Amino acid sequence: MELDLHDIHPDSIELALDKARQYRSLHEPEIAESICLDILHIEPENQKALVLYILALSDQLHHAGKKTQVQAIEQAIQKLQSRYQQHYYTGLLHERRARFMLTQSMARVFAYDYFIEALQFYQKAEKIRPEHNDEAILRWNSCIRTIEKEKLKPRPDNKDARLDMES
Protein backbone atom coordinates (compact mmCIF):
# COMPACT_ATOMS: atom_id res chain seq x y z
CA MET A 1 0.00 0.00 0.00
CA GLU A 2 1.39 3.37 -1.05
CA LEU A 3 0.87 6.32 1.25
CA ASP A 4 -0.08 8.85 -1.43
CA LEU A 5 -2.77 11.50 -1.39
CA HIS A 6 -5.79 10.77 -3.56
CA ASP A 7 -7.52 13.43 -5.65
CA ILE A 8 -11.19 14.07 -5.11
CA HIS A 9 -13.54 14.27 -8.09
CA PRO A 10 -14.38 17.82 -9.24
CA ASP A 11 -18.09 17.01 -9.03
CA SER A 12 -17.74 16.34 -5.30
CA ILE A 13 -16.44 19.80 -4.40
CA GLU A 14 -19.75 21.14 -3.05
CA LEU A 15 -20.19 18.10 -0.84
CA ALA A 16 -16.59 18.43 0.33
CA LEU A 17 -17.20 22.11 1.19
CA ASP A 18 -20.22 21.07 3.26
CA LYS A 19 -18.05 18.50 5.07
CA ALA A 20 -15.39 21.13 5.78
CA ARG A 21 -18.03 23.43 7.29
CA GLN A 22 -19.33 20.52 9.34
CA TYR A 23 -15.88 19.69 10.73
CA ARG A 24 -15.30 23.33 11.64
CA SER A 25 -18.57 23.38 13.56
CA LEU A 26 -17.49 20.16 15.32
CA HIS A 27 -14.28 21.95 16.43
CA GLU A 28 -12.10 19.78 14.21
CA PRO A 29 -10.36 22.46 12.13
CA GLU A 30 -7.48 20.17 11.17
CA ILE A 31 -9.88 17.94 9.23
CA ALA A 32 -11.59 20.97 7.67
CA GLU A 33 -8.15 22.26 6.64
CA SER A 34 -7.30 18.92 5.02
CA ILE A 35 -10.57 18.88 3.07
CA CYS A 36 -9.92 22.42 1.85
CA LEU A 37 -6.44 21.42 0.71
CA ASP A 38 -8.00 18.55 -1.25
CA ILE A 39 -10.35 21.00 -2.98
CA LEU A 40 -7.62 23.58 -3.59
CA HIS A 41 -5.41 20.89 -5.09
CA ILE A 42 -7.84 20.45 -7.97
CA GLU A 43 -9.30 23.99 -7.99
CA PRO A 44 -6.61 26.36 -6.63
CA GLU A 45 -8.75 29.47 -7.04
CA ASN A 46 -11.94 28.10 -5.45
CA GLN A 47 -13.04 31.09 -3.36
CA LYS A 48 -15.30 29.15 -1.00
CA ALA A 49 -12.52 26.67 -0.26
CA LEU A 50 -10.04 29.51 0.31
CA VAL A 51 -12.36 31.16 2.83
CA LEU A 52 -12.94 27.88 4.67
CA TYR A 53 -9.20 27.17 4.59
CA ILE A 54 -8.47 30.60 6.12
CA LEU A 55 -11.08 30.00 8.81
CA ALA A 56 -9.86 26.46 9.55
CA LEU A 57 -6.27 27.66 9.88
CA SER A 58 -7.23 30.61 12.04
CA ASP A 59 -9.34 28.28 14.21
CA GLN A 60 -6.05 26.59 15.05
CA LEU A 61 -4.15 29.72 16.05
CA HIS A 62 -4.94 29.13 19.69
CA HIS A 63 -3.17 25.76 19.40
CA ALA A 64 -0.03 27.09 17.85
CA GLY A 65 0.10 30.76 16.94
CA LYS A 66 3.11 29.90 14.82
CA LYS A 67 4.53 32.11 12.13
CA THR A 68 4.19 29.42 9.44
CA GLN A 69 0.46 29.14 10.09
CA VAL A 70 0.05 32.91 9.95
CA GLN A 71 2.00 33.00 6.68
CA ALA A 72 -0.23 30.29 5.17
CA ILE A 73 -3.30 32.33 6.15
CA GLU A 74 -1.83 35.51 4.67
CA GLN A 75 -1.00 33.72 1.41
CA ALA A 76 -4.54 32.35 1.17
CA ILE A 77 -6.00 35.81 1.84
CA GLN A 78 -3.99 37.20 -1.07
CA LYS A 79 -5.70 34.67 -3.38
CA LEU A 80 -9.15 36.00 -2.52
CA GLN A 81 -10.56 37.91 -5.48
CA SER A 82 -12.73 40.24 -3.42
CA ARG A 83 -10.94 43.27 -1.96
CA TYR A 84 -13.61 43.35 0.72
CA GLN A 85 -12.84 39.74 1.72
CA GLN A 86 -9.11 40.45 1.74
CA HIS A 87 -9.65 43.28 4.23
CA TYR A 88 -12.21 41.38 6.28
CA TYR A 89 -10.17 38.17 6.64
CA THR A 90 -6.96 40.10 7.35
CA GLY A 91 -8.88 41.82 10.14
CA LEU A 92 -10.10 38.45 11.36
CA LEU A 93 -6.54 37.10 11.38
CA HIS A 94 -5.35 40.02 13.52
CA GLU A 95 -8.35 39.70 15.81
CA ARG A 96 -7.75 36.00 16.36
CA ARG A 97 -4.09 36.66 17.03
CA ALA A 98 -5.16 39.26 19.60
CA ARG A 99 -7.53 36.81 21.26
CA PHE A 100 -4.74 34.22 21.35
CA MET A 101 -2.48 36.78 23.04
CA LEU A 102 -5.15 37.33 25.72
CA THR A 103 -4.76 33.68 26.72
CA GLN A 104 -0.99 33.98 27.15
CA SER A 105 -0.14 35.75 30.40
CA MET A 106 3.25 37.01 29.21
CA ALA A 107 1.85 38.15 25.83
CA ARG A 108 -1.37 39.91 26.92
CA VAL A 109 0.34 43.27 26.45
CA PHE A 110 0.52 42.63 22.70
CA ALA A 111 -3.19 41.93 22.29
CA TYR A 112 -4.07 45.62 22.06
CA ASP A 113 -1.82 46.09 19.01
CA TYR A 114 -3.42 43.18 17.19
CA PHE A 115 -6.90 44.43 18.00
CA ILE A 116 -5.99 47.86 16.60
CA GLU A 117 -4.68 46.24 13.40
CA ALA A 118 -7.89 44.20 13.15
CA LEU A 119 -9.95 47.37 13.58
CA GLN A 120 -8.03 49.09 10.77
CA PHE A 121 -8.84 46.26 8.36
CA TYR A 122 -12.46 46.01 9.50
CA GLN A 123 -12.79 49.74 8.87
CA LYS A 124 -11.45 49.31 5.32
CA ALA A 125 -13.81 46.37 4.78
CA GLU A 126 -16.78 48.33 6.10
CA LYS A 127 -16.20 51.09 3.55
CA ILE A 128 -16.48 48.66 0.63
CA ARG A 129 -18.82 46.06 2.10
CA PRO A 130 -21.58 44.52 0.03
CA GLU A 131 -25.04 45.94 0.66
CA HIS A 132 -26.66 44.62 3.85
CA ASN A 133 -23.42 42.94 4.95
CA ASP A 134 -22.53 44.17 8.41
CA GLU A 135 -20.10 41.41 9.43
CA ALA A 136 -17.16 43.85 9.56
CA ILE A 137 -19.20 46.11 11.87
CA LEU A 138 -20.10 43.16 14.10
CA ARG A 139 -16.42 42.19 14.37
CA TRP A 140 -15.43 45.84 14.97
CA ASN A 141 -17.88 46.10 17.86
CA SER A 142 -16.69 42.79 19.33
CA CYS A 143 -13.09 44.01 19.28
CA ILE A 144 -14.01 47.32 20.92
CA ARG A 145 -15.96 45.53 23.65
CA THR A 146 -13.05 43.17 24.31
CA ILE A 147 -10.56 46.04 24.50
CA GLU A 148 -12.84 47.75 27.02
CA LYS A 149 -13.64 44.61 29.02
CA GLU A 150 -9.99 43.56 29.25
CA LYS A 151 -8.92 47.18 29.89
CA LEU A 152 -6.29 46.92 27.16
CA LYS A 153 -4.03 49.90 26.55
CA PRO A 154 -1.31 50.74 24.02
CA ARG A 155 2.19 49.68 24.94
CA PRO A 156 4.79 52.39 25.32
CA ASP A 157 7.55 50.18 23.85
CA ASN A 158 8.42 48.88 20.36
CA LYS A 159 5.76 47.06 18.32
CA ASP A 160 8.28 44.62 16.79
CA ALA A 161 8.82 42.88 20.13
CA ARG A 162 5.50 41.02 19.78
CA LEU A 163 6.81 39.01 16.80
CA ASP A 164 9.35 37.40 19.11
CA MET A 165 6.57 36.36 21.52
CA GLU A 166 4.84 34.29 18.81
CA SER A 167 7.87 32.47 17.49
Backbone torsions as a table, in degrees:
resi	resn	phi	psi	omega
1	MET	NA	126.4	177.9
2	GLU	-90.9	138.9	-179.5
3	LEU	-94.0	69.2	179.8
4	ASP	-111.9	151.6	174.2
5	LEU	-72.1	145.4	177.0
6	HIS	-107.3	141.4	177.0
7	ASP	-81.2	141.7	173.9
8	ILE	-84.8	161.7	179.0
9	HIS	-80.6	137.4	179.9
10	PRO	-54.8	-30.3	179.6
11	ASP	-72.2	-10.6	-178.4
12	SER	-99.0	7.9	-175.3
13	ILE	-62.0	-45.0	-179.0
14	GLU	-61.2	-42.0	177.5
15	LEU	-64.7	-40.4	178.5
16	ALA	-64.3	-39.3	176.4
17	LEU	-61.2	-42.5	176.9
18	ASP	-60.1	-42.2	179.0
19	LYS	-63.3	-41.8	179.1
20	ALA	-61.3	-43.7	177.2
21	ARG	-60.7	-41.7	-179.5
22	GLN	-61.7	-46.0	-180.0
23	TYR	-66.4	-33.9	174.5
24	ARG	-63.1	-43.8	-178.5
25	SER	-69.0	-21.6	176.1
26	LEU	-88.2	7.0	-179.4
27	HIS	62.3	40.8	174.8
28	GLU	-124.2	65.7	-175.1
29	PRO	-64.6	-24.7	179.1
30	GLU	-64.4	-38.2	178.7
31	ILE	-72.1	-40.5	176.5
32	ALA	-60.9	-41.9	177.5
33	GLU	-59.4	-46.0	-179.3
34	SER	-61.3	-42.9	179.0
35	ILE	-62.6	-42.9	179.1
36	CYS	-63.0	-39.0	177.2
37	LEU	-63.8	-36.5	176.2
38	ASP	-62.7	-42.2	178.9
39	ILE	-66.9	-47.1	-177.5
40	LEU	-66.8	-22.5	176.5
41	HIS	-65.6	-36.5	-179.5
42	ILE	-99.1	-20.9	175.9
43	GLU	-136.5	79.8	-174.0
44	PRO	-57.9	-23.0	-177.5
45	GLU	-103.4	11.2	-178.7
46	ASN	-62.6	110.8	-173.6
47	GLN	-66.2	-38.5	178.7
48	LYS	-65.4	-41.2	179.1
49	ALA	-67.2	-38.2	177.9
50	LEU	-62.3	-44.0	179.5
51	VAL	-62.9	-46.5	178.7
52	LEU	-63.3	-37.8	177.7
53	TYR	-62.2	-46.1	177.6
54	ILE	-59.0	-45.9	-179.6
55	LEU	-65.9	-42.4	-180.0
56	ALA	-64.0	-41.4	177.7
57	LEU	-66.7	-42.9	-178.5
58	SER	-71.3	-24.6	172.7
59	ASP	-61.7	-26.0	-176.3
60	GLN	-92.6	-1.7	-178.4
61	LEU	-59.2	-33.5	-179.7
62	HIS	-70.1	-18.7	176.0
63	HIS	-79.7	-37.2	-170.7
64	ALA	-126.1	-58.0	-175.7
65	GLY	67.2	24.1	-175.0
66	LYS	-82.1	151.7	-179.7
67	LYS	-58.0	-40.7	-177.2
68	THR	-62.8	-38.2	178.3
69	GLN	-66.9	-42.4	178.4
70	VAL	-63.0	-41.8	178.8
71	GLN	-63.4	-40.4	178.0
72	ALA	-62.5	-40.1	178.3
73	ILE	-65.0	-46.2	-179.5
74	GLU	-61.4	-39.7	178.4
75	GLN	-65.1	-40.6	178.9
76	ALA	-66.5	-39.5	179.0
77	ILE	-60.3	-39.5	-179.9
78	GLN	-63.9	-22.4	-179.9
79	LYS	-84.0	-10.3	177.9
80	LEU	-68.6	135.1	-176.4
81	GLN	-80.6	-25.9	-178.1
82	SER	-86.2	124.0	177.1
83	ARG	-61.6	-38.8	177.0
84	TYR	-56.9	-49.8	-179.0
85	GLN	-63.5	-36.5	177.5
86	GLN	-60.2	-45.7	178.5
87	HIS	-66.0	-46.7	-176.7
88	TYR	-60.9	-49.3	-176.2
89	TYR	-74.3	-24.9	171.7
90	THR	-68.4	-41.0	175.1
91	GLY	-60.4	-44.2	179.3
92	LEU	-61.3	-41.4	177.4
93	LEU	-59.1	-48.4	180.0
94	HIS	-64.3	-39.4	178.5
95	GLU	-62.8	-44.9	-179.3
96	ARG	-67.4	-33.5	174.2
97	ARG	-64.7	-40.7	178.4
98	ALA	-61.9	-45.4	-179.0
99	ARG	-65.9	-34.2	174.0
100	PHE	-63.1	-43.4	179.9
101	MET	-61.2	-33.6	178.9
102	LEU	-62.8	-25.4	-179.2
103	THR	-85.9	-8.7	-177.5
104	GLN	-106.9	109.4	-172.2
105	SER	-55.4	-40.3	-178.2
106	MET	-78.6	-13.2	-175.4
107	ALA	-110.2	-1.6	-178.0
108	ARG	-52.4	-33.8	-177.2
109	VAL	-63.1	-20.5	-179.0
110	PHE	-89.1	-12.6	-177.1
111	ALA	-59.3	-41.3	-178.5
112	TYR	-55.2	-46.3	-178.9
113	ASP	-59.5	-43.3	179.4
114	TYR	-67.5	-38.0	176.0
115	PHE	-62.2	-41.6	179.3
116	ILE	-63.2	-42.3	177.2
117	GLU	-62.7	-41.9	177.4
118	ALA	-59.5	-45.8	-179.2
119	LEU	-60.4	-38.3	179.3
120	GLN	-62.4	-41.5	179.5
121	PHE	-74.0	-37.3	176.0
122	TYR	-62.6	-37.0	179.0
123	GLN	-64.6	-42.8	176.9
124	LYS	-62.5	-43.2	-179.6
125	ALA	-63.9	-41.5	-178.7
126	GLU	-59.7	-37.8	-177.9
127	LYS	-65.2	-26.7	-176.8
128	ILE	-120.7	19.0	-176.5
129	ARG	-64.9	150.7	173.4
130	PRO	-65.2	154.7	-179.6
131	GLU	-56.7	136.2	178.8
132	HIS	65.6	20.6	177.9
133	ASN	-111.8	103.7	-177.2
134	ASP	-106.9	18.7	-176.4
135	GLU	-61.4	-35.8	178.2
136	ALA	-65.9	-36.3	177.9
137	ILE	-67.4	-42.7	178.8
138	LEU	-60.8	-42.6	179.1
139	ARG	-67.7	-41.6	177.5
140	TRP	-53.8	-52.9	-177.4
141	ASN	-61.4	-38.9	178.6
142	SER	-62.9	-42.0	177.8
143	CYS	-63.3	-46.3	180.0
144	ILE	-59.3	-45.6	179.8
145	ARG	-62.5	-38.4	179.1
146	THR	-68.1	-42.8	177.5
147	ILE	-57.3	-44.8	-179.9
148	GLU	-67.6	-47.7	-178.0
149	LYS	-61.0	-42.1	-178.1
150	GLU	-85.2	-3.2	-179.4
151	LYS	54.4	45.5	-179.0
152	LEU	-77.5	143.4	-179.3
153	LYS	-134.3	157.5	176.1
154	PRO	-64.7	148.6	177.1
155	ARG	-86.2	144.0	178.4
156	PRO	-79.8	-14.5	-174.7
157	ASP	-95.0	-169.5	-173.5
158	ASN	-71.2	135.5	-179.6
159	LYS	-67.1	-28.3	-176.3
160	ASP	-69.6	-16.5	-179.2
161	ALA	-64.0	-28.2	-177.5
162	ARG	-66.3	-28.1	178.5
163	LEU	-61.5	-35.9	178.7
164	ASP	-67.4	-31.0	-178.1
165	MET	-68.6	-26.8	-176.1
166	GLU	-89.8	-19.8	-174.7
167	SER	-71.1	NA	NA
